Amino acid sequence: MMANFRFPKIVRFVGVVWTKESDIAVVTEYMENGDLRSYLDKTKRRAHDGWTVQKYRIALDIAEALVYLHSLDPPMIHRDLKSCNVLLDKEMSACLSDFGTTRVVDDASTMTAAVDTALWMAPEVLSGRRYDQSADIYSLGVILSELDTHRLPFHDRDQDESMTSDGSFTVGKAASGALRLRFLPSCPSSISELATRCTALDLSDRPTTLEAAYELRGLLRLEMRVSGSSSRPSKSNRQSLGNLVGSS
C-alpha cells in the first residue's frame, strides 16, 4: 500500500529487505532528524519558547498528509497517527510513516485498542465503535498538544487513576473521554482551541482535514509575518501545495 503513495508529506517507499520469510523490513527514504517524538524529547527546554514557524510548519505538514490520504479514492485512514510515526527531514519538514494499519474507509470500520497506541487513539476507536477519517483528526489534535508541551499526551494525568499496575494506559478512561489535553500557559489560544475541536467526543464537532489544514496554514502565514520569516515555502511544501490543488 505504501508503495502507491505519491505525496511529499508521505515518507517515500524505497523497497523491502529480508533475511528470511518471517523477517521482512520496509526501506524508506532517510529522514535526517528522526521522529518527532524523539525530537521533542531532546528539545524539552525549548517548550517555553512558544510556537515558532517551525512548529506551525510541522503541524501543517501532518495535516496536509492527512488531506492527501483522506482525498484518495477510496479514502484511506492512517489509524496509527502518533508523534513517533512523524519523521523529520534535514529541513525539518514532516512526513507520515508506518502505514501498517492503514485501511480503506468503509461503513463498518472498527479496530481493537491492541492494534494502536492508546494515548493517541480516538475514543470511538478505543471502544471498538465504528469510526471514519475523523479518528485521524483526533490524533492530530493530540500531536498539537505534544508540539506545545514537548511532553507525552496526558503527561500530568493521575497515575493512580490512569495507569494500571504494569504501567499501561487505562483504555477505558480514555475511551470515556475523561482525560483532557493540557497546554502550556504560553500556548496560542488558536492552537489549543483547534486541538480541543480535533479531540471532541462528538465526531461531527471535529474539523475536517481540509478545515484543519486551512486553519494551520493561516496561522503559519500570520506567524511568518509577525516573526519576519521568509514567506516562501520550502521546496517540499511547494510540491505539497501543488499536489493538493491538483487533486481538488
N, C-alpha and C positions, 0 to 999 in steps of 0.2 A: 504493500500500500504506500509506504513512504517513498518508494522509488518513483511514484507517479506524481508527487507534488512538485510544482514548479512555481516557487514564490520566494523572494529574497528573505522573508521573515520565517521561513521554514528551513531548518538545517538541511543542507544538501546531502542526499544519499550518494555514497561512492560505490559500495558493494558489500559483500559478505566474506567472512573468513571462517574457517573451521579446522579443527584438528581431528574431530570425529563427529559423527552424525548428531550426537547429543550435545555437542559443544560448538554452537554456531554464534557468531557475533556480527553485528551490523557495523560497517565502517562508514563514517560521515566526514564531512569537511572538518578541518581542525579549527576550533574556536579558542583563540589565544587566551582569553580572560576567564575561561572556565564557566561554571554555572553560577547563576545569580545568587543562590543561597550561600555558597561559599564566599562569593564576593562581599555580600552583606555582612557575613560573619567577620571577615577580615577588616571591614571598614566601619565597625560599630561606633567608633569615636566620631565619625562624621555624621551620625544620625541627626545631631542638633544643628548641623549646617543648613538644614531646611531642604526644600525641594528645588534642586538645581535643574538646569536644562537637561543634564544627563539623565536624571530620574524621570522627567517627563517623557524623554525620548524612549527610554526603556519601556515605560508603561504603554506608550503609543505603539511601539513595535509589537508588543504582545497582543494588543487589541486588533491591530491590522492583520496579524497572523490568524486570529480568530475570525475576522471578517472573511478572509480567504477560505478557510475551512467551511464556514457556515454558508458560503455562497456557492459552493460546489454543487453539482447536480449528479446524484443526490447530495444533500448537505452532510457534512461529517461533524461529529462531536469528538473533541480530543479525549475527554474523560479522565485524563491524568495530568491536568494542568497544575503545576506547582513550581516553586522557585528553583528547585534543583533540576527541573526539566526545561528551564530557560537558559540558553547558552549565550555567552557574550564574546564577540569577535574583538580584533585588535582595536577597532574604533569604538568599542563599547555599544555596538548595535546588537540588539537581542534577537535570537531566533528560537523557535519552539523545537523541541526534540522529544524523543521517546513516544512513539506512536503505537506502542504495543497493545494498547486498549482502545484505540480509536475505532469508532464504529459508524456505520451509516445510520442516519436518523430514520426511525420507523415509529409506528404507533404503539409499540409495546417495549420501548427501550427501558430495561431495568438492569441493575448491576448490584452485586453484593459489596458490602463495605470492605471485604478482604481484598478485593481487586485493586483498590485505590488507597491513598493515604488520607486518613480521616480529617486531619487538620484543614485540608483544602477542599473537602468534598461538600457538595450542596446537601442540605437536609433531606431532600427528596431522594437523592442517590443513596445516602446512608440508611434510610429507612426502607429501601427496596421498592419505592414507588416509581411510577413512570416519570421520565424526565425528557428534556429536549436540550436545545442549544443553550438555554439559559443556565444550565448546570456549569458550563464553561465560564459564563459571565460571573457566577458566584465565585469561582476560583480566581478570576481576575480581581474581584474586589478584595479577596484575602491577600493577594500578592501586593495590592496597593498599600495595605497596612504594613506589609513587610518592608516595602520600599521606604516607608515613612520612619519606622522604628528600628530597622535593621535587625529585628528580633523575629523569632518564630511566631506564627499566628497564636493568639490567645496565650501569650507568654506569661501573663500575670494571673492566669486562672488559679483558683483554689485547688491545690494539688490533692487535698484530702477528698474533695468532691469530684474532681475531674480526671483523676488518674487511678488506674487500677493498681493492684499490688505489684504487678510486673512492670509498671511504668507505661503501659499502653494507654492511649487516649480512649475515654469512655464514649463510644459511638452514640449511645442513646442520648447523652446530654447534648451533643452537637446536633443530632437529628431533631431534637425538640426545639432547637433554636434558642436554648437557654444561654448560650455563650455569645458574647458580643466582642467585636473587634475593638482594639484600643489604638489610639493615635497619640503622638506627642502634642503638647500644647502648641508647638510651632507649626503643626501641620495645617496647610491651607484648607479652609472650610470647603473649597471646591473639590478637593481630593477626598476628604473624609465623608462628605455628603455623597459623592459619586460611589465610593466604596460601600457606603451604607445602602444605597439603592441597589447596587450589584448583588448584595447579600441579603436582600429582602426575602422573607419567608414565602410570600406570595409571588409566584413566578411571574405573574402579569405586572408586578411592580418593578421588575428588573428592566434596565435598559437593554435594547438590542445591541449586538456587537457594533453595528454601524453607528448607533447613537453614542455609545461609549467612545469609539474611535474619534468621532467628530468632536466630542467634548474635549477629549485629551489633546487633539490637535490644536484646538482653540487655546487651551491652557498653555501648551508648548509655545505657541506663537506669542502669547502675552508675556511669558517668562523671558523669551528671547528679546523682546522689545525692552523690558524692564532691565535686564542684565546687560544689554548691549551686545549679546552674542550674534553671530552671523545668522541671518535668516535663511541662508541657503542650505537645504537639507543635504545630508551625505549622499554618496552615490547609491548606496543600498536603499535609502529612504526614497530617492527619486524613482528608482526602479519599482519600489513597492507601490508608490502612488500611481505610477503608470499602469501597473497591472490591475490595481483596484478599479481605476477608471475604465480600463478596457473591459473588465468583466461585469461592469454595472449596466 
